[in-house]
Amino acid sequence: MKRIYLDYAATTPTHPEVVKAMSSYFSEAFGNPSSIHSYGQEAKGAIEEARTTVANLINAQDEEIIFSSGGTEADNFALKGVAFANESKGNHIITSSIEHHAVMETCKFLERRGFKITYLPVDEYGLINPDDVRRTITDKTILISVMHANNEVGTIEPITEIGKITKEAGIYFHTDAVQTVGHIPVDVNELGVDLLSMSAHKLYGPKGVGALYIRKGTKLVPFVHGGEQERRRRASTENVPGIVGFGKAAELAQQEISEEEERLTCLRDQLVKGLLERIDHVRLNGHPVTRLPNNVNISVAFVEGESMLLNLDLEGICVSTGSACSSSSLESSHVLLAMGLSHEQAHGSLRFSVGQWTTEQDVERVLDVLPRIIAKLRAMSPLLKSHR
Ligand code: PLP
């Protein structure tokens, strides 16, 4: 049976060209970039080349990119780094109620350390109202962190508008752009952000490597202490093959972004249209237009997301019920609840995310298989019986 992978938002396969670019940095060009001999300089040169490519992808300067172990570390670095460096100015941080756990849990940690966090609400589409940001700022606010696009429902947030507000107020602005970098155009100057998190494995790069963009002049304390790597901002011997892979993935993304964005949008819309036409009592979660080109999230009434997921898996179709991190827990998605969905609607949710190797035939297969699975599950569903 041919397997169909529709979980690109959880992770992407590493592109063969990325694997090829990385391979010599394991055993041939294996030097420590801090060494001054030729092995070391070879590795250092490769890192700097990758830094330029990643910086170009988001219109940043090379020295504003600090490599990390992934998106989670970049988020932790941004929030804790700014919070602890600017404590004397204030202790208030504003974020949204739909952030990834990497931001949410960091905020909860900071709350336990005496910081005050405001979790802004979102509307039914998962959108933050920039006026809410403006209204919530106090003279104690030191940081605002709002994700660029949500990983579960794909809604793209009004970052440029929020950026104008934070700039006027002179407050640092961080965005978690893990789901957008490499998928839609991202320009740190247009967005008006001071800090931006990225992760290579979401754009056909390897796992375990990411980066934080830090605008020149931003005051933050280092997160990992030790050696002098990454301009003393992130100690530890660099993950050279990973960073080289991230660079290659960024280069490929830059070349393919506009064509791929258009192709995936067509596949996404084909899937949404088919699902809404062929299944009763189904709703699209997230904004109908202002959403990632690769994301489809639906709630199906009277069935459990987990049951649909397992039945699809038996048919070789791999999807998600929410974010990858929450797929082993039965807790309702905090994102869907924040958007006003009931626990039942949240439990009946499925996320499809298309990507580079998704075809129209794959989408057609989902549209053929899923209605049958839902009909079978509903026939056994106590939820539907009690509704009748
Ligand atoms: N932020 C968002 C929006 C994500 O979707 C993810 C991964 O799912 C992360 C952060 C964490 O990134 P990483 O897996 O590289 O730690």
Boltz pocket constraint, residues with backbone or C-beta under 6 A from the ligand:
constraints:
  - pocket:
      binder: B
      contacts: [[A, 9], [A, 10], [A, 69], [A, 70], [A, 71], [A, 72], [A, 73], [A, 75], [A, 100], [A, 102], [A, 147], [A, 149], [A, 150], [A, 151], [A, 176], [A, 178], [A, 179], [A, 198], [A, 199], [A, 200], [A, 201], [A, 208], [A, 209], [A, 210], [A, 323], [A, 324]]
      max_distance: 6.0
